[in-house]
Amino acid sequence: MNYSLLIIDDEKHAITLLQNYINESNLNLELLPACRNVREAIDSINKNKPNIVLLDIKLRNETSFDILSQIDHQPKVIFTTAYDGYAIQAIKNDAVDYVMKPIEKKELISAIQKAISQNNRGKLDSMVEFDFYQRRLKFPAGELIAISDIVYCKAEGNYSHVYLSDDRKLLIAKTLKKLEIEIASKAFVRTHQSHLINLTYVESIYSQSVSLKGFKDIPIARGKRQLFEKILK
């Protein structure tokens, strides 16, 4: 799905730089008109309800913390600032990340991906089963793996490759269909005949693929994209 993002910064060149980085990132983000002062920002957030906000800390004679105390919508906040003395205050305001100027593209995109992931996870918390984070499956050598730690599974004949959040890959002597039945969770959905993904790890959805946290280009079968957007909307 497309997330909306609002840039708040009092320097025009900083706004332009952030916009360019985002437009080059292929993250399918909707960029809202940028704001350059506290009043504009409060009005825009309350009206447009962006999913993510890139927030400079010092805005002329005010600070962005004045914004956070006056909004009725709570977006995921990433601070983009030249000042390193506000990190603790940012943490207290549940910031996703704190990116120092001069902004590096890789660091900015990583922070945005983190915000998208947190958005997805929050939306899915209400649909996953009460035991989603407790249930375990038995894997080779008797190892018990939490189903919430499974990022995705890929079929290979009568076997399945299971990719875990700790970067391990396990091979299990079960078909993907049988594995899907054993996992038995609404958080797991087929993107393709040979791929079963954990929706809580989705970062971006494209026309023919989906990216998961730590994994890129998982194929989506024709006609499946709208299903994923509907689930995550």
N, C-alpha and C positions, 0 to 999 in steps of 0.2 A: 504494500500500500504506500501511497505518498504521504509523507509527514510534512507538516508546515513548520517553517523555521523563521524566527524573527531575530534580526540583528539590531542591537542597541549600542550605539557608539557615537560620541560627539565629534569624531574626526572622519571627514568624508573619505580620505584616502584609506583609512582602516576598514571602512565599510566596503569599499570597492575591492580591496584585497580579499576580504572574507567571501564576498560574493563570487569572485573569480575562482577561489579555491573550491567552493562548493559546486559551482557550475561545471568545473573540470572533474569532479569526483564521481559522477555517474551514480549518485545515491538516490535519485528520484525524489528530491526534496522540493517542496513548494516554498519559494522565497517570498515572504510577505514584505511590503514596503518598510524599509529600515526606519528606525526612530533615532533622534539625536538628543532628546532630553527626557527628563523624568515624566513630565505630564503626557507627552506623546506616547511614551512607552506604556504607561498605565492604561491609557485609553485603548491602545492597540491590543494589549494582552486581554483585557476584559471583553473587548468586542470580537476579536478574531480567534481567541483561544488557541494560540500556537502550541504545537507539541513540544517544540524545543526553542530555547532562547539563548542566543549568544550575547553575553552581557558584559560590557565594559564596566569597571567599578567606579571610576571618577567621571562624572558627567557635568562638566563645567563646575558650578559651585555646589553640586549635590553628589550623592553616591547612589549606586544602583540598589543599595539595601533599602532606600526610601521607596523604590518600586515594589520590592517583594513584600513590604508590609502593607501595601495598599491595593493588592490585586485579589480578585475573587476566583481566579483560575490559576492552577498551579502547574506550569509547564516544567519540563526537565531543563535545568539551568546549567549552562557551561560559562564560567567566567573567562573572559579574554581581557587581560590587563597587563599593564607595565609595572604594576605595584605588587610586591610579594608579601606585604605586611597584612594582607586581609585573608590569608588562607584559612585560619581558624574560624573566622566569622563566616566564610563561605561554606565550610563544612557544617557549621551550625544551621545554615540555611539549606541543607541537603543538596548541595551542588553535585552534579555528576562529575565535573572535572574543573580544573583550574589551569588554564593555558596561558603561559607568559608570552608577552610581546617582546621582541618581534615574533609574530606567529609563524610556526613552521607548518606547512600543509599537512604532512604526515601526522603530526600530533593533533591538529585540529580535526582531521577526518576520523582519527581513532576515537577522539572524545565524542564526536557526533554518533559514530557507530555504537558506542557504549550507551548513549542516551536512547537510541532506537531500540537496542536490546532490552533496556530497562522498561521502555514503554510496552514492548511486546510481552515481556514477562508479567508486567502488572495487569495487562488486559486478560492474560490467560489464567491468572491465579484463580479467578472466579469459576473457570470451567474445568480445571483439572480436579481429579478426585481427592478426597480428604487424605488419602494415603499415598499420594503421588510421590512425595519426598521420602517415604519410609519403605515402600515396596522394593523387594530385591528379586533378581533373577539369578539362577545358578548357571555359571559359565564354566568353561574348561578348567580342570584342576580344582574343581569345587569352589571357585571364587564366587562370592555373592556381590553382584553389582546393582546399585540403586538405579531404577529405571529413569530417574530424573537426571542421571549422569550420562545417559545415552544420547548422543547428539543426532546420529542417524544410522540407519542400517542399509546395506547394499547387498542385493541378491547375487549369488554366483552358483547357478544350478541348484543342487540340493544343500548348499551351504549359504551362510550369510556372513558378511563382514560387518562388525559392529564397531562404530567409531565413538570413542568416549571423550568426555570433557577434559580429561587429563592428557589428551593427545595419544592415547594408546589405541591400537586397532586389534580387535580379537576376531578369530575365525571360529564360528560355531556350526556344528553339523545339524542345522535346521534350515528348512526353507524359509524365505521371507514371510510367506503366508502363515506358517506355524509360529514364527517368532512374533508376528503382529498379534496373533490370537493370545499368546502368552503374556505379552506386554499389556494388552487390553486397556489402553488409556486413550481418552479423547484428545490428549495432547499430541499423540502420534498420528500422522496422516501420510498417506501415499502421495508423493508428488509425481510418481512415475511407476510403471510396472515393477521396476527393479530398485526403487528407493522409498524408504520409510523414514520420515524426519520427525524430530521433536520440535514442535512449534515454539517452545519457549526459548529456542536458540536462534530463531529467525532474525536476521538483521536487515535484509533488503530483498524485495521481490522484483524480478525483471520479467520481460515478456516470455522468455524461454528457460529461465533458471531462477534459483533462489540462493542467496548466500546465508550461511549459518555462521555462528561465532567460531572463527578459526577455520572455516571451510568455505570454499567458493564454488560457484557454478554447479550446484546440484540441479539436474535437469527437471523441468516441469513439463508434463505432458500437455498437449494441446487441449485447451478448455479448462485446465485446472487453475490457471492464474486467478480468475475471478473468485473461485472458491476460497483461495487463501486470503485474498483481499477482504472477502466477506467475513471470514473467521476473525481476522485481526483488526477489523474496522472498529 
